[in-house]
Amino acid sequence: MSKNYDAIIIGAGIIGCCCGYELAKRGYRTLNLDKLHGAGYGSTASSCAIVRFHYSTPDGVAMARESYFYWLDWAKYLGVVDEIGMARYVNTGCLVFKTEKNHYLRKVMKSLDELRVAYQELEPAAVEDFLPLLDTRQFGPPVAHDHPRFGHPTGDSIMGALYLPESGFINDPQLSCHNVQRACEARGGEFRFNAEVVEILEHAGRTAGLRLADGTTLEAPIVVNAAGPHSSQINRLAGVEEGMRIKTRALKREVCHLPAPAGGDWEARATIISDGDTGCYLRPEIGSHLLLGSEDPACDEHHWVEDPDDYNSNFSQQWFTQVLREAQRIPALPVPSRAKGVVGLYDATDDWIPLYDRSDLPGFYMAVGTSGNQYKNGPVAGKLMAELICAIEAGQDHDRDPVRLHLQYTRHDLDLGFFSRLREINTESSFSVIG
Ligand SMILES: Cc1cc2nc3c(=O)[nH]c(=O)nc-3n(C[C@H](O)[C@H](O)[C@H](O)COP(=O)(O)OP(=O)(O)OC[C@H]3O[C@@H](n4cnc5c(N)ncnc54)[C@H](O)[C@@H]3O)c2cc1C
């Protein structure tokens, strides 16, 4: 059986759902396909869903800040109320440590100033007053768990920090995808689950649709790859990888779920902490717990995954290393003997900046390479993909004359060439989850 759409989006994670919604809003007959049983059960379900602004590039900061406003008024953005509930933004604030690697946050402060984002610069003593349970000695740069220096301070004091009162997390990332699905459906978009794409069809030099594992053929002049950690597989199906200077790869990640330190100190000030000095980030989790992840210090080995459907999804030494690193900063942190949390996959690019772009195959687009830091940016990613697709289909040569998107809240103009597959590796990047 064959059915026609204007655009088919492969994937119903946060990126695919938002692409579908934004295209449906522009009148496209859309179909989101996912091989899983519902929206948001891929890598989005593993996300810590942190909403923070300290990216290493001005465009990164602007995109995250713009997205924040969508989460703040989620129901208004979607224009629907989901019958199973709405995902919720929880404001916690964010404490970011200055390090040599992040250039003592000078560039971040400049971007925040330009966007008029409030923050407080804290001297080391003020960090201690702010959260007395922190040991504010310097421990970095981070080393491997078996290094003789592991656990020993390297200086009397950290270099200070920024506190951003407007930062937080989304309480249920999977539910947020269902919310977008409902909004997309209200605009006429369709969703099909348990539907695995196995072939990209071409006709007369452009995308013509795709084939599913059960043999169904679906026709559409536009196909969007929003397949998360499977993105490189889909790009290979479309034969577009050779034309990409920046590529994507799946990367194993471990997030620790830990009891929060006991006592009023933490409960009163439960905040996100981004600590490049120990190489960890953490956020409060419901029920007096913490989620603790890695900021990818150079000493840690990267576990690249060839097949996202077949990899070792057990916790490893990395889980304990992260906990022991954080216990240097928070001596009162309970260290459980058994690993608990999430093992998931990033879809990382060579420079940890996403690819939101066309491909060399006309009609085949990609919203991929989200590198562990684009959940928060889903709504703006959807918008910029819709803008890009409309402009290119109307004849704009995006590779030579990049499409620009005016961000309505921050009033920043985003040059979408920033996300191009043809860019040189962006040396401004942190080359980590920070983006
Ligand atoms: C552990 C972890 C922590 C994170 N923490 C944060 C955070 O705190 N803040 C933040 O902003 N970001 C965070 N991220 C990153 C963020 O979660 C991702 O960038 C984002 O969720 C990616 O969404 P996606 O829609 O691209 O991918 P996915 O959610 O993976 O969706 C892709 C979908 O495509 C489907 N698919 C794949 N192949 C096929 C096929 N052949 N046919 C049909 N369907 C297919 C999959 O089933 C999947 O559902 C984190 C990621 C991880 C893994």
PDBQT file of the ligand as one rigid body, heavy atoms in Angstrom, charges set to zero:
ROOT
HETATM    1  C1  LIG A 501      21.920  10.235  29.198  1.00  0.00    +0.000 C 
HETATM    2  C2  LIG A 501      21.536  11.473  28.451  1.00  0.00    +0.000 A 
HETATM    3  C3  LIG A 501      21.392  12.673  29.143  1.00  0.00    +0.000 A 
HETATM    4  C4  LIG A 501      21.031  13.837  28.456  1.00  0.00    +0.000 A 
HETATM    5  N1  LIG A 501      20.828  14.997  29.143  1.00  0.00    +0.000 NA
HETATM    6  C5  LIG A 501      20.437  16.119  28.483  1.00  0.00    +0.000 A 
HETATM    7  C6  LIG A 501      20.145  17.304  29.190  1.00  0.00    +0.000 A 
HETATM    8  O1  LIG A 501      20.233  17.345  30.426  1.00  0.00    +0.000 OA
HETATM    9  N2  LIG A 501      19.762  18.406  28.494  1.00  0.00    +0.000 N 
HETATM   10  C7  LIG A 501      19.667  18.399  27.129  1.00  0.00    +0.000 A 
HETATM   11  O2  LIG A 501      19.317  19.441  26.536  1.00  0.00    +0.000 OA
HETATM   12  N3  LIG A 501      19.934  17.263  26.414  1.00  0.00    +0.000 NA
HETATM   13  C8  LIG A 501      20.293  16.139  27.074  1.00  0.00    +0.000 A 
HETATM   14  N4  LIG A 501      20.529  14.979  26.387  1.00  0.00    +0.000 N 
HETATM   15  C9  LIG A 501      20.449  15.001  24.926  1.00  0.00    +0.000 C 
HETATM   16  C10 LIG A 501      19.030  14.887  24.462  1.00  0.00    +0.000 C 
HETATM   17  O3  LIG A 501      18.335  13.952  25.211  1.00  0.00    +0.000 OA
HETATM   18  C11 LIG A 501      19.024  14.527  22.978  1.00  0.00    +0.000 C 
HETATM   19  O4  LIG A 501      19.783  15.513  22.297  1.00  0.00    +0.000 OA
HETATM   20  C12 LIG A 501      17.630  14.499  22.409  1.00  0.00    +0.000 C 
HETATM   21  O5  LIG A 501      16.734  13.830  23.253  1.00  0.00    +0.000 OA
HETATM   22  C13 LIG A 501      17.669  13.817  21.059  1.00  0.00    +0.000 C 
HETATM   23  O6  LIG A 501      16.370  13.714  20.556  1.00  0.00    +0.000 OA
HETATM   24  P1  LIG A 501      16.116  13.029  19.160  1.00  0.00    +0.000 P 
HETATM   25  O7  LIG A 501      14.687  13.215  18.863  1.00  0.00    +0.000 OA
HETATM   26  O8  LIG A 501      17.126  13.513  18.178  1.00  0.00    +0.000 OA
HETATM   27  O9  LIG A 501      16.499  11.493  19.372  1.00  0.00    +0.000 OA
HETATM   28  P2  LIG A 501      15.649  10.256  19.977  1.00  0.00    +0.000 P 
HETATM   29  O10 LIG A 501      14.873  10.641  21.161  1.00  0.00    +0.000 OA
HETATM   30  O11 LIG A 501      16.620   9.137  20.126  1.00  0.00    +0.000 OA
HETATM   31  O12 LIG A 501      14.611   9.936  18.827  1.00  0.00    +0.000 OA
HETATM   32  C14 LIG A 501      14.992   9.288  17.639  1.00  0.00    +0.000 C 
HETATM   33  C15 LIG A 501      13.914   8.276  17.326  1.00  0.00    +0.000 C 
HETATM   34  O13 LIG A 501      14.182   7.727  16.037  1.00  0.00    +0.000 OA
HETATM   35  C16 LIG A 501      13.729   6.402  16.051  1.00  0.00    +0.000 C 
HETATM   36  N5  LIG A 501      14.378   5.654  14.966  1.00  0.00    +0.000 N 
HETATM   37  C17 LIG A 501      15.712   5.400  14.822  1.00  0.00    +0.000 A 
HETATM   38  N6  LIG A 501      15.922   4.678  13.711  1.00  0.00    +0.000 NA
HETATM   39  C18 LIG A 501      14.723   4.464  13.130  1.00  0.00    +0.000 A 
HETATM   40  C19 LIG A 501      14.280   3.769  11.968  1.00  0.00    +0.000 A 
HETATM   41  N7  LIG A 501      15.143   3.138  11.144  1.00  0.00    +0.000 N 
HETATM   42  N8  LIG A 501      12.958   3.739  11.688  1.00  0.00    +0.000 NA
HETATM   43  C20 LIG A 501      12.069   4.362  12.497  1.00  0.00    +0.000 A 
HETATM   44  N9  LIG A 501      12.427   5.029  13.628  1.00  0.00    +0.000 NA
HETATM   45  C21 LIG A 501      13.732   5.077  13.930  1.00  0.00    +0.000 A 
HETATM   46  C22 LIG A 501      14.109   5.893  17.411  1.00  0.00    +0.000 C 
HETATM   47  O14 LIG A 501      13.300   4.794  17.782  1.00  0.00    +0.000 OA
HETATM   48  C23 LIG A 501      13.902   7.110  18.284  1.00  0.00    +0.000 C 
HETATM   49  O15 LIG A 501      12.678   7.088  18.997  1.00  0.00    +0.000 OA
HETATM   50  C24 LIG A 501      20.863  13.795  27.051  1.00  0.00    +0.000 A 
HETATM   51  C25 LIG A 501      20.998  12.574  26.341  1.00  0.00    +0.000 A 
HETATM   52  C26 LIG A 501      21.312  11.427  27.051  1.00  0.00    +0.000 A 
HETATM   53  C27 LIG A 501      21.436  10.134  26.288  1.00  0.00    +0.000 C 
ENDROOT
TORSDOF 0
